[in-house]
Amino acid sequence: MNAVTVAHIVKKYGSKKAPVHALDDISLDVSKGELFGVIGPDGAGKTSLFRILTTLLLADSGDATVDGFDVVKQYKAIRNRVGYMPGKFSLYQDLSVEENLRFFATIFNTSIAANYELIKDIYIQIEPFKDRRAGKLSGGMKQKLALCCALIHRPSVLFLDEPTTGVDAVSRKEFWEMLKALKQQGISILVSTPYMDEAALCDRVALMQSGKIMSIDSPRNIIKKFTKTMWSVRSAEMYRLLNDLQQYSNTEKCYAFGEFHHLVLKNNGVERDEIMSYLQYLSHREIELQVALPNIEDCFIELMSSTGK
């Protein structure tokens, strides 16, 4: 039995005359004990999907089960078995850290002590602030408190909707280390994120755009499917460089990528000297040009192009 099964889920917003498809025929399976990422930009449909799976929103059509229970017919059983951390901090800001934990433990008929071993590694980081009001915590500490509250009843499936948005790089890294530890305890984890670099930390990912799933696979396999040669380019005038590369007759796509531009050509056989000659003819200086290894973000851009998005 899968931790999550989604079959042909559709969710529309807006009027009947001009509906907006938040989810357009979505299907996926998540295995028990898997760390599964739903990766995509804002508006891709990630939050709508998570709200349906946590029984907070009804789909217009399609079916879904969580831990073997139907999200519509058996929603009460699901609510007892899942942990949910929404994108926006939703705990009681006027309650202290400890009061929030006790409150959520009471809701699920348990106590902090009963499941302390599960949250211990996370809780000890916020314990020095246990008497501080939740609203006065830093972004990273709020994140850790929200995760503790989502885990306090030992859920079998954990849903985390963009949990690292708005927190610093160190807190992001710490959070993913916590997720790996939770996975080792047998918890199935679904995490959504707009950060493409976080995709590499998942067992498998679903790449989403405009309510559709473009690909579901392991990060390694998604990258393996990128068969074109990619070039990493920079020069003294990056803005002009981007425009000139986009005008190059052999260019399939070129886009800014950190301190470089990534260039994919229509003809895979084009040699480095040919590109260099083109740029030197246009008087570019301090040119750096090398073959680059694609990552998930490059694959996402490629998929968007191939599906016409």
Summary of the structure (lengths in Angstrom):
residues: 309
radius of gyration: 22.7
end to end distance: 34.3
largest distance: 73.1
contacts: 951
relative contact order: 0.13
helix: 37%
strand: 28%
